[in-house]
Amino acid sequence: MTGVRSDMDLNRHDFQLEELMTRIKDGDHRLIALQVPEGLKMQALEMMDAIETDTSAKVVLAADPCYGACDLVHDKMQMMGVELVAHMGHSQMNIDSGMPTQFIDVTYEGDPEIQPVLPILHAHREGARKRLEGGSDAPLTEEEAQERFLDAVGRTAALTDVKLGLVGSIQHLHLLPAFCERLEEAGFDVTVPLGGARLTFPGQVLGCNYSGDDNNIGHYLFLGSGDFHPIGLVLHTGKPLAMLDPYTGEATEMSLQRIERILRQRFGLIMACQDAKRYGILIGEKPGQMRRTLALRMKRMLERHGKKGYLLALEHVGPELIDFYPVDAFVNTACPRIAIDDAVKYAKPLITPFELEVTLGEKDWGEGYRFDEIP
Ligand code: SF4
């Protein structure tokens, strides 16, 4: 299968448009919407040209920001007469947008060497072994147990093995089988975690879902770039994480100092909410971010504590859209990463549902941090 290639730097990205072209022709579609992630928007016009040249369909670019398959084009495009949505660079998740949707894989060909990451992996496995061995020791005082089994986010999680969990972001997942072999040759016992219904492929992770984690996995290797997924993965699992970037070949690790800084910031926001009486509860309108039941549960919980919660539904969440409401703080039930990654942009505390439960004394921070996962 040949893909449409860019001449620009993303020239090693392969866009598999053939299936889409066939579906457009078979369905005799006249108007389709193209939805492209932020990092590939520069090439959107080139893709539109390719589709309009090869088929008789006209293409509308859904030009709003798009960060995931949680954000599928829905009813507004239907009102515009769009018959089919082509969603690029993310995989199908357990939601129905109400629109026929063709998911288009984007893969990156870069195949980094494993050598640079091996020393980090050896050190992480050693750490995981210590944790595992610590678990079989004779009785410990509570303090000792805390010290020995605490993971990076302060939980006393058990380990049953020290396997290396191999994960990646979607454009690099095709590398996993070859990496699995190479890492096993290098002496690692590798597992490619299988996640829940929100994830399509083995080894896949999303910024809001790391459901493939289990007690057999002692540490992780992430194939991908940036720290968005790594931060979420460590906040969720508490386990050591090495990163290998297929774009640069560079190997790094998620530093515990970084995670500690985030946890300190989260705790600071919880403290800042101690006297809050009025909350805005954000509900995401995007199909895969809408957590109505959770939002209503937060509202009822606030009421039980004599506080007020106002439900605010938004497609996009940003400081300019909410800061002016006369409330003391916000609880976010839309994309979990808005509260974690963007909190500093907001004038008022923006916390997760778990953090509200800690604020109200329903959950205990001392038992470790709970990442806000969308299942
Ligand atoms: S992290 Fe946020 S943007 Fe990404 S898939 Fe999850 S809800 Fe969507």
Boltz pocket constraint, residues with backbone or C-beta under 6 A from the ligand:
constraints:
  - pocket:
      binder: B
      contacts: [[A, 67], [A, 68], [A, 69], [A, 70], [A, 71], [A, 206], [A, 207], [A, 208], [A, 209], [A, 288], [A, 289], [A, 334], [A, 335], [A, 336], [A, 337], [A, 374]]
      max_distance: 6.0
